[in-house]
Amino acid sequence: MVMVITIDQIERYLGQKIKDEYGRYVGTLLSIYSDVSGNVESIEVALNEDNYKTISSEKLKLTPDGIVVIQDWKVDAVSVENQLDRIRKRMRAVEELYRKGSIPGHAYEEIKGRLDKELTRIKEKVREVKGRLRQRANDLEDHIIRLEKAISNLMILYMSNEVSEASYKASIDYLRQSKTKAQDEKKDIERHLELVEKLEAEPLETKAPASIQQLPQPPITSTPTPIQVQVVDH
């Protein structure tokens, strides 16, 4: 479910820098586009003085610390995860109802055919999203390697007394934080890839109810026939 954000909730952040989920600065919030109800449709962000970007509301999250921008890949991943989960639940429900005789055959065939077509469409979307996730993960890996090279080079310059300690600390902290944020995003991508693949692999068929095991019955013991005693008077 997409959370609706209103102008009243974010207008105080105008002119301020906003970040993504991993703590990286995205840009400065400069303008807000909304409908007549005051619901935010998108925002205008300045990446720098001559580069601007419009970000749709589905990629925004309001937190106690301000507006957070969600990565494009994550919006797509969550969308296909929800679609996969929903359609598989519906397909299992249809199979279960038909197996129990709760719906007629013609209704079953119609609904199942419609769901099969929808599943084919979703699978194609999943294939595209997985490709984008893997590409982003590869880009991040390249970025991490680049940062590691920059860190190593800076350490050499510092150890050889070619840069001051103050300059070294300011730069090395920035590089290390950037590396950590890139690693956090890469791990997040890997988690979503794993989840998508798990949802893909889930079986559609319903499980038959397990048979109830009969408990062993206690042995039947015969009740002794009472002996009738007749008293004879003499």
C-alpha angles and dihedrals in degrees: 000000000000114000113231114230120199132206090246090060098053109023090096089064094061110125092019130112116254129203139210125242092276096054098259119138112249099182145278121308107234108161144010129217116202144161124251090272091061094250112145114244098176144334134228115232129188110221088184136333095291103026122075133176134196113218120195120230093246087069094054131088126186114221134171087261094053138264117348123197116221117217116251092238091055094052089053093044095051090047095055091042090057092045093049092048093048098047094047091051090051093048092050090048092052092049092048094048092048092047090054092048092243094130128039122250096250092053090047093052093048095047094042092050091051092048092048090056091048091049091052090053092048092048090056090050090048091053091053094046093049089052091053092047092052091047092051091047090052091049090051091049089054089048092051091051090050091051091049090054091050091049092049092049092048091050090053091051090049095048090049090052093243094126128039123251092245093053091044094052094047092051100038092052091053093048094048093048090050090051092050092050092049090049091050091053092046091052090049090053091050091052092052092046089053092049094049092049091048091053090047092053097050111116118245098210119094120239118247113239113265114255115253111244115229113236115231111265119232114252114269111242120200116239110234114244109246115245113237113221117203117202113216119202116219 
